[in-house]
């Protein structure tokens, strides 16, 4: 029997988390599932709210903020289901979305992970996937994102095409990512050197190294409110992004890492060691 552990890591996003849990409760997946919330030592009453309002949800209350990768790993290690779904606290999950992801993995023996079409509250799709991170690919991806944000017609048309068809990018966003637990373990779980950001790209690279592929599933659609934790601590979020960016290059592109470090130093944006 198919079963899924839905893992939601939260840090000071109580309102968004409760909305996410309410969406899952209102239209629960038909696939057998349980929901696990990993609270990263929030100060906004998240743990108390989960205990009080969501007794069926398993709560893992960390005594410190261990970050997104480590938080997910806590729950993956504990899970005993066939699948695990990494899900951001700032998402809303409509009926059928989780089941569509499960079907996508079941129907494609070469697929190792599946992700949905992420959309904003206005229904506009996100660019939630892409090629392996590297200097040239990053330039192309960032250019597409900026043009799309400015609603340049050619960029909007390209994103519309990409988000309307099933395809196999190098990575999909960790905001909603389904993987078999056995494959997550075989890939070594999420790399905990990434506190926040880039861990999903790195995790997908480790999953693809198992000899399989990532699948983007447009018929599964999830609403993404985007960056609830980050908006509350913009400076810390920017620092975490730069630290993860450097860590990714040191791991995957070591020859380029000194150049990235020098670039950040010139900009006055080099994070502390």
N, C-alpha and C positions, 0 to 999 in steps of 0.2 A: 504494500500500500504506500502511495506517495505521501510524504509529510514534509512540512516546511517549518523551520524555526525563523520567525521574523525578528530580526535584531535591530533595535533602535538605540543608538548612542546619543545621549542628550547632555548638554551643558548649558544651564540657564535658559532653557527654551520651554518652560512649563506650558505656556499657553499654546504654542505651536505643537508640542508633543501631545497635549490632550486633544487637540483638533485632529491630529494624525490617528490617535487611538480611536477616536470617535468615528472616523471614516472607515477604519477596519471593522469596528463593531457594527456599523450600519450596513455594510455590505461585505460580510466576511468571505474569504476565499472558500470555495467548495473543497479544495485540497485540505486535508487534515493539517492543522497548524497550531502553533503556540506563539505567543508574543513575548519577547524578552526585552526589557528596557535596561540599558546600562547607564546609570547616572554618574557622571564624572564630577562628583562632589559639588553639585550645583548649590548656589546660595539663594535660589528663588523658590524653594519649597517643592522642587520637582519630585524628590523621593517621597515626601509626605503625601503629595497629591496622587501619586501612583498607588501608594498603599491604601489611601482612603477611597479613591474613586474607581480604581481599576484592579480589584482583588484577583481577577483571573490572570492578570499579567505578572509574569515573573520579573522581579526587580533584583538587579545586581547593583548595589550601591557601593561605588568605589570611594575610598577615603581620601582620594586626591584625583586631580584631573590628569588622567594618563594619556589623553589624546584619542583621536578617532580610530587609528589603527589598533592600538592596544586595547581600547574598549571593545571593539568588535571581536578581537581575538579572545577576550575573556569569555564571551558568550559562545563563540564557535567551539572552543574547547569543551565547554559544558554541554553543548547540544548533543542529542542522540538521533536527530532526524536525517533523512536522506539529503534534503536541501537546506541551505541557509540563505536567507534574503537579507542583505545589508540595506537598510532603509533609513534615510535621514528623518530627523524629527520634524523638519519643516516641509513635509510632503502630505498630500491627501491622496488616498488610494481608492479609486472608483471600483465598482463591481467588476469582477472578471479580470482585472489587471494581473494579479498574482497567478491566477490559473493559466492565463495566456503565456506567461513566462515559463511556467512549468511545462506546458505543452511544447513550447519551442525547444527546450532542452531535450525533452523526450523524443521529439520527432527528428532531431538532428544528432546522430551519434558522434559527429565530429565536433559538436559544440561543447564548450567547457563552461561558459558563462553567458547569461542573457540579461539584457537591459531594455527598459521600455522607452517609449517616446515621452520625454519630459516636456511639460508645457507650463507656462506661467498661468496666473489666475485669469489672464485675458485670453487664454487658449493659444498664445503664440508659442511655437516650439522652441526649445533650447538646442544649442549645439552641445550635446551631452556625450559626445564620442569623438574619436579622431585617430590620426596616425600616431605611431610611437613618438614620444617626446624627444626632440633633438633640435639643434640650432635652426635648420632650414624648415623643419616641420612646424616648429613653434612660430616662426615668422609667418608662415602661410596661415596657420590656425588663428593667430592673433589678428591678422589682417582680415580674415573672414569674419571673425567675431565683431571687430570694430565696424566694419562695413554693414554688417547685419544689424548691429545696435543703432546705426544711423539710418536704417531702413533704405539702404541703397537697393534699387530694384534687382540688379543682377545677383547680389548677395542673398536677398530674400528668396529669389527663385531657386538658387542653388540649395539653400537650406531646406526649402520646401521639398525639393526633389529627394534630398538625402534623408529627410525625416518621414517620408511617406513610403519608403521601400525597405524591405528586410535586406541587410547587408552585413558584412563582417569587418568592422573596424578593428584597429589594434587595441583600443580600450573603450570602455563605457563608464559613465559616471558612477561613482560609489554612492550617489544619492539613492539609487535603487539598482541593486545588482544581485542577481540570483546565481548561485553556484552549488554544485553538489558538495556536501561537507567533505567527502573523501578526497575530492580534487583540491579543495581549499587546504586540507592537511598536507596533501602531496606537494603542493606548491610552497609549503612552508608558512602558511597563513600570511597576514598582512605584515609588512616590514615595519617594525615599531620605531625605526629611526625617523619615520615621518610622523610628526605630531599632528599635523593638519595639512592637507593638500598633497597631491602627487602620489599618495598611497594607492589610489585606485588605478592609476596608470601603471605603477610598479607591480601591483597585484595582478593586473591583466597580463603583463609581460611574463610573470612567473607562471600563470595559468597556461598561456600560449606555449611556453617552453615544455609543457607536458605533451606537445604534439597535436594540440587541438585548436579550436578557433572560437572567437567571441562572436555573439550574434546580437544585432540590434533588432528589436521586435516592435515595429510601429503600431501593431494592433493592440499592444498593451500600452495604455496611456496613464501617466501619473502626474499629478499637479505638484509643482515644485515652487515653494514660496521663496526659496533662495536665501542662504546666509543669515539665518536668524541669530545664531551665536556670534558670527563675525560682525554684524552691525552693532552689537552691543559693546564690542571691544575692538574697534578698527585698528588701533596701533598694534596690539598683540597679534591680531589676525594677519596684518601685513608682515610682521616679523616672522610669524610661523610660515607664511608662504615663501619668503625668501630663504629661510632655513631649509625647507623641504626642497625647494628648487635646487639649492646647492647640493644637498644630499643626493638628489636624483642624478645630477651630473657627475658627482664623484663616484657614484655606483655604476652608471651606465655609459657615461661619456667622460672618462677621467682626463682625456687630453684637452677637453674643452673647459673643464672645471676651473682651472686657473684664470682663464679669460673671463668667465662669468664672475668669478670672485673680484677680479680687477675692475670690471664694469660696475659692479655694485659698490665697490669702494669709491670710485670716481663720483658716483651719484650720491654718495653719503648714505647708502642703503645697505651696507654690509652688516649682516646680523652678528651679534657677539658669538664667539666660538663656544 
